[in-house]
């Protein structure tokens, strides 16, 4: 049996390894369009590779996937986070958890993961061909004829497509021709650009936790926020960009973000805290008493925004200024004008419709003996190791060739 795996990324390698492990007699070959293998693994997590996330309850895990969570519930029942950790540790790669749940190799080097996957493919005798971009895939009665852009052709019995996300819908035309429905790809996991906002001067400042809403929508998320020289980033923003990928795309990335700098605190709770501060520190300058634990530069910035003088004391704030302070702490408004890809971690929502695949096998419904793994499917997760976990899980299942 000849098996072609199209795509030399995490999902491609894992599905090839799974195919050869489940079918030792098969001849398995990975075809990668570029000259580089596992390039996303290399740069992920700042070069440390965020392999997975320390979340072992499937019901909780699926909540980190804006698209595909329902389908992944079944898939994680076949190959879960625990299976990922065990798989790498059985091959000598120990993983460690960080405070936020992200898991990295103990070496803190993505090269460790690359070496592990390369060693496994070599041990199993899996073929690898780079600079082999696929032009067309033709279904024949007993398999598939693959036409490559370099003029070569290859007949195989089964195909696993693990080409990752594609920014333009035309990139899916060769799969559309086989009868697949494509959910239009749009960017996910991006930071907010705020060219008109002076808050950018606070680049490097972190506020944790904050709550972020998008005006005019139901979109909301919370967590740490990082101020950058472009605008805003950090988990709260990235989560919002993932869950709101299609809505924000339709808004052409022109919208207003409302920040609650106190996290989830209500207006009543904020007023209560400020009343307490007024009573306890009547003669102290407001700039010297920061009751919400905000970074000093951010607290100063918000007070300056309200045009409160440096020598203003709590006793002289008055009801009007307290109201204004409550409003800026709870509903601080910023104009977003565009987006920037988060580091090198380009992620799209969209891809092969999950209606077109049997999630228990990841075999195509319109085109039997064709399987999918990874981000080519309409599945994407927030940042934190979830997209790699999708790659390992779907790669393992697709490779069973069930």
Secondary structure by P-SEA (a helix, b strand, c coil): cbbbbccccaaaaaaaaaaaaaccccbbbbbbcccccccccccccccccccccccccccccccccccccccaaaaaaaccaaaaaaaaaaacbbbbbccccccccccccaaaaaaaaaaaaaaabbbbbcccccccccccccbbbbbccccbbbbbcbbbbccccccccccaaaaaaacccccbbbbcbbbbbbccccccccccccccbbbbbccccccccccbbbbcccccccaaaaaaaaaaaaaaaaaccbbbbbbcccccccaaaaaaaaaaaaaacccccccccccccccaaaaaaaaaaaccccccccccccaaaaaaaaaaaccbbbbbccccccccccccccccccccccccccccccccccccccccccccccccaaaaaaaaaaaaaaaacc
